[in-house]
Amino acid sequence: INAEYMGVFKSDNISTLGILKDFIIKQATNRKIQVKSPFELKEETCNTVLQLLHPKLHYQASLSEKVKLIDALKEIEMQEQDVTFLSEQYREILENAKSIEKEHELQPRRLEFLHGIVRNLYLDKFKFKGLNVSHRLGDLQLVLDKYNLKDLQAFFSQS
């Protein structure tokens, strides 16, 4: 082993390591250098990243759900006038409908972007294990659509 070419890289995000590994291998191949890239994956790594993403995922999923409810709640409000029978959560959505819609308009793709990060994390986790799990992306999307951190972590663990 030539220590001049030895490096140790650590990150909580497997996707970051995947990008780095691909870059190093590509550069080594271009220079006709043989590279060994042993990889040690700690199982808690993905859970850590998912926990870091959780506040943003939860907020964006919640915002998206609220936007989906606004039209139906406005319809009820038009028909009933008095909406005190609605839960406090639904009344709050009605009261803040304009600001909720405005916020959603300002960041329409943020939830999609976060889902992309999770999909890449999932693919990269199994890529490092030598497995192709792209056939499970539909199942992952179903879990993301009904976002719950525990369910998402369980999905990552079971695959």
Secondary structure, 3 states (H helix, E strand, C coil): CCHHHCCCCCCCCHHHHHHHHHHHHHHHHHCCCCCCCCCCCCCHHHHHHHHHHHHHHHHHHHHHHHHHHHHHHHHHHHHHCCCCCCCHHHHHHHHCHHHHHHHHHHCCCHHHHHHHHHHHHHHHHHHCCCCCCHHHHHHHHHHHHCCCHHHHHHHHHHC
